[in-house]
């Protein structure tokens, strides 16, 4: 039965996480802090285990939910909603997977110390587990794809008219999206790590490579010349989404010396017919590259052309965004409601009314004087719109309702909206740059 396999494997997995925490993480941290093991320090132990404790907490909750569902089976035969409910919490895997390569490097380094393998072997013997530390640490990396396979198997065993069939398919899509999310976060993390590495490996670099918008695209050796380097020679070329860099190889262990760079903005690229070469140029610079392999030439040309076009689109979108930001300078009313806020029947939307008030007052502020708002231009009294039982008796005839004005707005000084509620006779004052 697939359900039993799902719960059984989840139980085994959670137990393995607990072994990693109780028999490795906690003793190693304790020994590192006490200084009883010279080869250990708290920083390495923290890097080694990352967010494993958070993952264990999430999966313990998932296991409990699955077990509770099984207790209700077959009276209540629904399991898909468990994964739907837990999907956001499972995003905690992203940070662990992103830092797993660093954790692996820490483990490799520690294993080079002759005392560390003996130490972790002793910890494994105490745990009575057949899995060593490396096997325990890699399990969370393998877990999310496993969920996708298990849910797919469960769907195969579920009739299409079954009450849980729709939920299981929704759960499958959620888990697929979760895997995509984690993989994308990993890709972005790896790319940023590559840029940080290049910043260290390219000497004499006059620019800061690590920028929020920058993405590494590719690198490779090309033969060429430019105004700065008039004689043809080989250079390592690094292509990013917004610039390209030429560097001279100075050591065999991948270290280079900066030569020159070009930004992609305004850059043009052309093939030179019959010469096995292409040229990239702008007003103040021109680089020519050659290659003896037509496939390599085409690959570089296509990638460069694509990157130049993509950056041009990015610049256009950025300009549009800047124009929109300027247009949206000042107070922007996002929503506004006036009336008895506890009773939707006695409320009215006054968003457009307040927008008109802001416009009349210069766009940078909203001021409403003290007094009942329903007496002001554009406002109406929503408590007079409703009657009891169609008898023409106003709801407000029984008691004087408390009317309020609630507003959500943004200004030019931040991306987060503000929200405030005023009593009916309060002075309302909203100023660009202030709450």
Secondary structure, DSSP 8 states (H G I E B T S, - for coil): -HHHHHHHHHHHHHHHHHHHIIIIIHHHHHHHHHT-STT--HHHHHHHHTTHHHHHHHHHHHHHHHHHHHHHTTTS---HHHHHHHTTGGGGHHHHHHTHHHHHHHHHHHHTSHHHHHHHHHHHHHHT-SS-HHHHHHHHHHHHHHHHHHHHHHHHTS-TTSTTHHHHHHHHHHHHHHHHHHHHHHHHHHHHHHHHHHHHHEET--S----TT--EEEEEEEEEEESSS-S-EEEEEEEESSEEEEEEEEETTTEEEEEEEEESTT-EEEEETTTTEEEEEETTEEEEEE-S-HHHHHHHHHHHHHHHHHHHHHHHHHHHHHHHHHHT-S-EEEEEEEE-TT-GGGEEE-HHHHHHHHHHTTSSEEEE-SS-GGGSTT---GGGS-EETTTTEEGGGTS----EEEEEEE-TT-SS-EEEEEETTS-EEEETT--
